Amino acid sequence: MATSTWVTRNSFFENGLHEWYALRGGNGKCRLVVATADCMGHIGHNLRPQLQQQQQQQDHEQVALVVGRTEAWQGMAQDIHSHLTPNHTYSATADVSVRDSGKAAARRVAGREAGGEERGEAGRQAVPVIVTVRWDFTEGPQYAQACRALVREGTWVRLHGEFTAPHRIPPKVTAYIEGPPPTFDLLISCFAIVSASYPQPTFPPLPPTLSSTAAAAAADGANTPLPVPPLGAPKAAASAAPPPCSTLPPLRPPSSPRPNLLINGGFALRTASWRPMGGCETLTWHPPCPWGSPIGPPAESSSLPASHPCTVFDRKQMHLHAQWQQQQQQQQLEQQLPASMPASSTPLAGPTGAYLEVTGRTATWHGPAQDMAAANHNPLSNTAATASTCSDGVADGGPIRLFVTYAVSAWVRVGRDRRQKMLKGTLSLYGRKEEGECVGGETGAKERVGVEGRVGSHEVNIALGVDGGWVNAGSVEASGKEWVRCWGSFRLEKQYQQAVLYVQGPPPGVSILLADMRVVPVEWRERVPWLRLQADRVRKGSLHLRLLDAAGQPIPSAHVSANQTRRSFPLGCCVNARDLLGSPRYQSAFLRWFTWGVCENEMKWTSVEARRGDEDWRDADAMVAWMQAHGVAMRAHCLFWDNMRPNWVEGLSLKDLKKAIDHHIASLLTRYPTSCFSHMDVNNEMLHGGYFHSHCGPSTIVRMFQFAAQVDPSLVLFLNEYHVEDGEDHKSRPEKYAQFARQLIASGAPVGGLGTQCHISAPVGAHMRHAWSILADVGLPVWVTELDVSSEDERVRADDLEICLREAFAHGGVEGVMLWGFWEGSGPEQPSMSRKDAHLVRSDWSLTEAGGRLDLLLEEWTTRGVEGRTDEEGGVVIEGYGGEYEVVVRHGGEEWKKVVEVMPRKASSLVWRLGERQEEG
């Protein structure tokens, strides 16, 4: 089972309470804890061996408890909004039990003493347990009940049900378990939400029902305010038949661990295999806190106090477990990254809870590091890694295999380095000016430390140093207030001698805190079956066609066939004037694949007005005319861009600059007929450039959008950014991009779409889907506007292209894809693409493997050979991918043809009277 089908994370509490929190409102008493067999000291001594035996026999190694409840709605919760797709159905499954936490337990014990065993059993109260999904829309919350059951104390029940996501996913969606009266504690051994359109994964058996004797022993042994629940049963009960609900489809996924390339990535073995990079003074290991996290519980949750003996990870047990993990080649500790990357909320860091702190940094590139080039770096590399070969047949030089994409993930935070010399000065503390201290001795140091010792925000970067150079493997903006996840990827394509993975970025005097770091190989083909199912769901539709004769009577038993002639999903490409206007073969190759086009540079301000007042639109005019003549839809790119503004703009006054901006907008948009362009990129890459913002003020950006919409109301006005989907740039992380779009819209800018360029080097499908889901939450169309992939190895290039296109086609929020070139060019002196080794067609017009792969994908996404016969009412249903179809009807020796349209994600209908003049439906 691909992990991408899972909505909830850590569903079986294998990582303690990671991702979970207590839904408690203003009640500080309600809290969430987790119990294991090693923490059963609060249960009677005679029951503890049975519980340990039960855990050996069952997969339920840990159980979550919600205690201290004062309201029926309080329970265990997880934020799931970033893992949902609009209009999709999901199944929810939970194994639950309840325990009376107060007076009723004493009454039951008294009942056993007075009326015997039978009376005590009958006295157990059945209480409701409910799985609820809360949708926090701007206009107010809405609730969906996924499943509900009555549960008696001492019994385990499997809840199972389904819910459907609305057409618009709000910024926050919470799945939680609630229901019992406040006097009852909730016990949960698993809580999983998965896609209902995919075969349900495997679920372990329910824990067996406790006998009344075991329940009494547990109650008698509960000599503390917070007893641990009875999980096991006597050996005879363990083999008893499970309740009927346990026959539901199993839900635990098959085990398919991915080796972590890092040794001791979770820091269970302290600082083993890690070293300080550069002039760092120390690497300090911090043990896990009682709740299993270095950062403590999230804001809305609670945990056990430090003095409580029942903790998520026992220290001694953790070290023994870590040693066992090393013997098992770390396959159990380090799993592959989840297919839906981390939610925007900040859950607990790391499975072990341990973390490193790097202090004494004297340069931005100083940080924790691990050498990666040694052949014996990882136990796995002694066999699998070193014995493997690259696509060119050359053996790998170390654990990092050539031409393999690796996904990278780590939890990071920055802190004040108290070892550094502090200088008096005035500082900015979260936007306020206060007296305090400045870290380090560097002039112009970015970092400011407040009088309370807090730090601001800084870029933290994961880098791979390779033979004197370095590769960007992820970047994020981190602060001292909370842990954030840094994610990215990398791939090496050349032989190397030295490789070291390290974390860098903040200025000197700022410490780096690092937890749960992972580097895992990406197996993208495992996602393909699920992506096909998702593509069918979001791109297919149906048309109910009803055939009538001239008298209006239905025509039964007519033979109907349909073949798709045009796809509705937009696929386009950028073109340049030299190739498009000068090569008929280029034109034919373009029309073979693409139905949308965009000028690469011919409409940019520098191209059309290099000298003020002297405009040259000849190339742009010719390209627009060709596109219109061939029925190609167009995007206009772009009105403004810092990197291609005319030189004469620099000397303008503020007043003249604003006039020049308005003139350029009007000049471009009034030159061509209304609706000539479907989209317009207004101000390109604003998160990476601020010329117009800094020279004219923020209102000018809003004015650009408003004036463009005024000149051509039919245009959909886009933002356009790069490094959104690969994690390489903290400036354009998807969360920042979405926030920027919302701010512009709130300021009055008529933003109509979000473009993500996707110039990508090592694509990871999960990362891309995560980014696009965050952008789709804004409520605007998302387009991949400048896709290109690059690799000297043509097979790898084809794989990268397939990954990107499949992910986009299977994401309901992505409404189109534009490639940034396809031809190699006529020679080295005249390349057609701006990026080397990215072409689909060679100079001699033969297809590369990537071009052939594109042919196969488009054929897969084209519906052909639909046949059937009409029913007694003359009806027949045509199902397939959205687009135009040629329908042929044969009946009574005659034949009719008609062009109809199947709308994706819709069930439409059409009545066709045979004999009428043929026309498009």
ABEGO torsion letter per residue (X at the ends): XBAAABABBGAAGAAEABGBBBBAEABAABBBBBBBAAAAAABBAAAAAAAAAAAAABABABBBBBBGBABAABBBBBBAAAABBBGBBBBBBBBBBBBBABAAAAAAAAAAAAAEAAAAAAABBBBBBBBBBBBBBAAEBBBBBABBBBBBBGBBBBBBBBBBBBABBBABBBBBBBGBBAABBBBBABBBBBBAABBBBBBBBBBBBBBAAAAAAAAAABABABBBBBABBBAAAAABBBBAAAABBBABBBBBBBBBABBGAAGAAEABGBBBBEABABBBBBBBBAAGBAAEBBAABBBBBAABABBABBAAAAAAAAAAAAAAGGAAABBBBBABBBBABBBBBEAAGBBBBBBGBABAABEBBBBAABAAABAAAABAAAABBBAAGBBBABABBBGBBBBBBBBBBBBBBAABBBBBEBBBBGGBBBBBBBBEABBGBABBBBAAGBBBBBBBBBBBBBGGBBBBAEBBBBBAABBBBBBBBBBBABBBABBBBBBBGBBBGBBBBBBGBBBBBBBAAAAAAAAAAAAAAAABBBBBBBBBBAAGBBBBGBBBBBBBABBABBBBBBBBAAAAAABAAAAAAAAAABABBBBAAAABAAAABABBGBBBAAAAAAAAAAAAAAGBBBBBOBABBAABBBAAAAABBAAAAAAAAAAAAAAAAAABBBGABABBBABBGAAABAAAAAAAEAAAAAAAAAAAAAABAABBBBBBBBGAAAGABAAABAAAAAAAAAAAAAAGBBBABBBBAGBBABBBAAAAAAAAAAAAAAGBBBBBAABBBBBABAAAAAAAAAAAAAAAAABAABAEBBBBEABAEAEAABBABABBGABABBAAGBBBAAAAAAAAAAAAABBBGBBBBBBAAGBBBBBEBBEBBBBBBBBGGBBBBBBBBBBBGBBBBBBBBBGBBBBBX
